[in-house]
Amino acid sequence: MAEEAGTDADDACAWAERLGWAFGLIAEDPAARGAALVHLAEAQRKVTDARARYHEMWRLTLGADERYWEPAFLQARRRYQQAQRRSLPDGVWGGPVGGDLATWPGLLYVLLFLEWEARYPREWTRHAKAWGTKESLIREVARARQEEAIKAKLTDLVEIVVHRAYRCKDREYVRVARAVDSADLRGRLHRAVDSDSSWARCHAGYVLWLLDRPDLPNTRHVWQTWVAGGAAALM
């Protein structure tokens, strides 16, 4: 329903006005994160209320053709869309309309949403869990033109993810690793392989192994075989 979200008409100031508060979600200061979570809860409440009003007007407005000319219905739909754009995960749905993701002002908030999940997974899961959104956003940023600032942020995300216990859709970060492959990334992954964490050794080793095999698909079977210690069988 967020058909207005991600339009090219939105500039950086418009995005900041709607979602600038969300940077508090990745702050190191617990008080700052707490304040941002309060803001998020209120934004999500407004989405829920606006959705209820929209559905009510949908039921009351008879006929598909007539409904799209009814002012009350159109107003309810517009308010619902506006509420979505000020909340998460709704606010990061969509993308640039026929534009370049690397220069799209919304990319900053897509990366923020992914960084929030990476750094504070429990808070993300409790307040904005959306596995499908996570998966689609990871795939989008992996396809984006990799300017240096974007590449640096994505490299950081891959490093964070390989050091933690596996979470749903984390395997998608192999796409990102392949997109931003560099000596810097490989150095970080090698350090993870040499760490005391058994999970970091497993996950970082898998990513490095696939970086050396760009034609090998990152399928569930390949991943499960690797985890089971059967990498040799995949050669």
Stockholm file with secondary structure:
# STOCKHOLM 1.0

chainA/1-235         MAEEAGTDADDACAWAERLGWAFGLIAEDPAARGAALVHLAEAQRKVTDARARYHEMWRLTLGADERYWEPAFLQARRRYQQAQRRSLPDGVWGGPVGGDLATWPGLLYVLLFLEWEARYPREWTRHAKAWGTKESLIREVARARQEEAIKAKLTDLVEIVVHRAYRCKDREYVRVARAVDSADLRGRLHRAVDSDSSWARCHAGYVLWLLDRPDLPNTRHVWQTWVAGGAAALM
#=GR chainA/1-235 SS CCTTTTCTTCCHHHHHHHHGGGGGGGCSSHHHHHHHHHHHHHHHHHHHHHHHHHHHHHHHSCSHHHHTTCHHHHHHHHHHHHHHHTSTTGGGCSCCSSSCGGGCTTHHHHHHHHHHHHHCHHHHHHHHCCHHHHHHHHHHHHHSCCCHHHHHHHHHHHHHHHTSCCCTTGGGHHHHHHHTCCHHHHHHHHHHHTSSCHHHHHHHHHHHHHHTCTTSCCCHHHHHHHHTTCGGGGC
#=GC SS_cons         CCTTTTCTTCCHHHHHHHHGGGGGGGCSSHHHHHHHHHHHHHHHHHHHHHHHHHHHHHHHSCSHHHHTTCHHHHHHHHHHHHHHHTSTTGGGCSCCSSSCGGGCTTHHHHHHHHHHHHHCHHHHHHHHCCHHHHHHHHHHHHHSCCCHHHHHHHHHHHHHHHTSCCCTTGGGHHHHHHHTCCHHHHHHHHHHHTSSCHHHHHHHHHHHHHHTCTTSCCCHHHHHHHHTTCGGGGC
//
